[in-house]
Amino acid sequence: MGLGWPALTFTPYGLAGGWDAPRWLASVEGPLGHPAVGIRLKHGWTQERDPERPWLEITTLRKDRYADFKPEPVADPGDAAFTATFGLVERTMPAPLERPDEYRERIVGFAERRAKDHHEWPTATWSIDGRGAVASIFRWAGAWAGFTSAAPECDVVVMGFGIEPGGLALTALHDTSPYHFHATQPLSLPETLPRSQEAALAHLGGDGGLDVDRPWPAHPDHDSVLW
């Protein structure tokens, strides 16, 4: 195949129910030319950060994603926790002029420490294909991230803003067309991602919000990592 990934070898999870925000494929994880180990699906009205309207990002990660690198192929829950913490602090990064030079280094260290303490996080109940699943929740800068290992073959990480995590309903996506891509076909780079984004946001007019990236408002949590 060309530059990209083969058809998915796992079933990703998406949002169940009727929230009518646009949905698309935001990223694919794994070495090019090899089966993807995870994908991230976006629900919202802009491609990047949006501190003004609700959004969700759902990442599905194969539990055997380290099979080629570790004697024990099953990933540690702390890895999914770090995906949650790092993803959230990255999405809620304050404007460059509002953070010192060492902020990024400190925030990554903070995300690592919080991930190691994931067993102390509060929990929420999600639904996965109609079955209850316990999710560990981390809140930061007005948004949240959570993860669960309750799905049969995958870990599921969700980040959100403007929507509470309790009662979140997820479903296995045997048909990914609502996200404007086909999991049963190769995912090409760079075509598949922008095509999915543009199809999801085209009805909004103009650039569909693809180029909008609003800095996250200053929040006391941002200052807390500097002390």
N, C-alpha and C positions, 0 to 999 in steps of 0.2 A: 504494500500500500504506500501511498505518498505520505507526506508529513501529517502526523496526527495519531489517532488511536483506532484499533479495531472496534467493531460493535461491542457494546457493553456485555460483560460476562456475569453481571449481577443485576438485580432489580432495584432501581433507586426508589426512594420515598419522596412523596410530595404532599402538598396540603390537600386534605379532604374537605369537602364542603364548599360553601358558596361565596367565600370572599372573592370579590370581582376584580382585584388588582391584577395587572398584567403579570405574566409568568414567563420565565425564560431560563435557558442554560447559561449560567454565569462563568463557570470554570470547570476544567477537567484536571484531575490529579493523576500523576503517574508518568513514567518515562515515555517519550514519543516512540511510536512503533510497537509498543507493548500494550497489553490490556490495561485499561484504566483501573486505578485502585479506588477512585472516588470521584464524585461530581458534586457541584454546588448549584442549587437552583434558587433563583431570586424571585421574590414577589414584591412588587412595589411600582413606583412611577418614575424612578430614575435609575440609571445604571450604577451609580456610586452611593456615597453617603447622602442621607436625606433626614435631617433632624426636624422636619416640619410635618411629615406625613408617615403613617404606619408602613412598616415593611417587615418582611421575614426573609431569611436565607436558610435553606435546608441543605445540609451536606450529608451525603451517604458515603460511608467508608467501608470497604470490604474488611471483614474481620481477619482475613488471611492476607492483608496487604503487605505484611513483612515476610511472607513465605520464602522469598528469594534471598532474604538478608539475615534472618534469625533462625536458630535451630528450632525454636518454638514459634510457629507461624501466627498464633493468635495474639493480636495486639493487646497491650495493657490498657485498662480503662483510663489511666492517666494520660495516655496519648490523645484520646478523644477529648479529655478535659482540656488539654493544652490547645487543641484545635479550637475549642470553644473560647477559652480565655484570650488567646492571641488574636483570634479573629475579631472578637468584640473590641479589644483595646485598639486594634488597627482601624476598625470601622468608625470608632468614636474619637479619633485623634483630633486634638484641638488644632486651631490654625497655627501655621509655623511661627508667626510672630508672637504667639501666646505661650510658647514652650521653649525652654532652654536647649542648648545643643545636646546635652546628655539625656534629654527626655526619652528618646526612642530606646536607648540602651537600658535605661532604668525600667521602662514600661515592659520590655521583653522579659527582664529578670522578674518583675512583679508577676507577669502572666505565668511564668514557669513555677513560681512559688505557690500561687493560688491553685494551679492545676494539681500540684502534689498534694494539696489539702482538699481535693475534690470530695473525699468521703465526709467532710464536714459541711458541705454545701447544703442549703435547704433543698427540699424536693417538691416536685409537682407531679400530678398524674396526667399523662398523655394517653391518647388512644391510638393504637397502631392496628389498622384493619379491624377496628371494633373491639380490640382487646386492650385492657388497661396496661400501661407501662409506666414504671417509675423513672422520672428524669431528674437529674441533679442540675440545679439552677445557680448561675453566677450573675449577679447584677452589677452594672458598672455605668456611670455617667448617664443615668436615665434610661439605659437600654439593658438587655439581658441576653445571656446565652445559656444553653443547656444541652445535655447529651443523655442518651440512653443506649444501653447495650441489649435491650429487650428484643430487638428484631432478630430473626433467626440467623442471618448470615452477615449482617452489617451492623456497624455502629451508626447512629443518627445524631447529628449535631444541628441544633437550630439556634439562630440568632434573631432577635426581634426588637422592635421599637413600636410603641403605640398600641400593642396588643399584648395582653397578659399571657404568660406561659401556661397557666392552669387550664386544663381542659382542651389543650391543643389536639387536633385530630389529624393524623397522618395516614397515608395509604400507600401501598405498593403500586408503583406506576407500571402496569403491564402495557399501557399505551402512553407514550411521552409526547404525543402530538399537541396536547394543551400547552406544552412548554416549547413548542415550535422547533423540535428536533426529533429524530427517530433513533432510539437506542439500539435498534436492530441493524443499523447501518453504520459504517465507519464514520468517525468524527474527525473531520479534516481541519487542519490548522493552516491559515487563519479563518477559513470560510464559515465553519459551523457556528462558532460563538457569536460573531456580529450578526449573522443572518438570523439567529434565534432572537437576539436582543431587538433588532430592527423590526422583526415581524410582531413582536409583543408590544412594542411602543409606538408603532407607526400611526395608529389611530389617534394618538394624542396630538398629532400635528407638529410641524416644524421638525426639529431634530429628535423629537420623542424623548427629550430629557437625557439623551445618551452622553452629552458633554457636560452635564450639570454635576458638580461635585462640591457640595456645600461643606465648609468646615464645621466641625461639631462645636456647639456652644460651650463656652467655658463652664466647667463643673467642678465642685469641690473634690471629686474623686481624682481629677487630673493633678491637683496640687498634692494630694496625699502621697503620691509615689516619690515625691522629692524630699520627703522628710523621714 
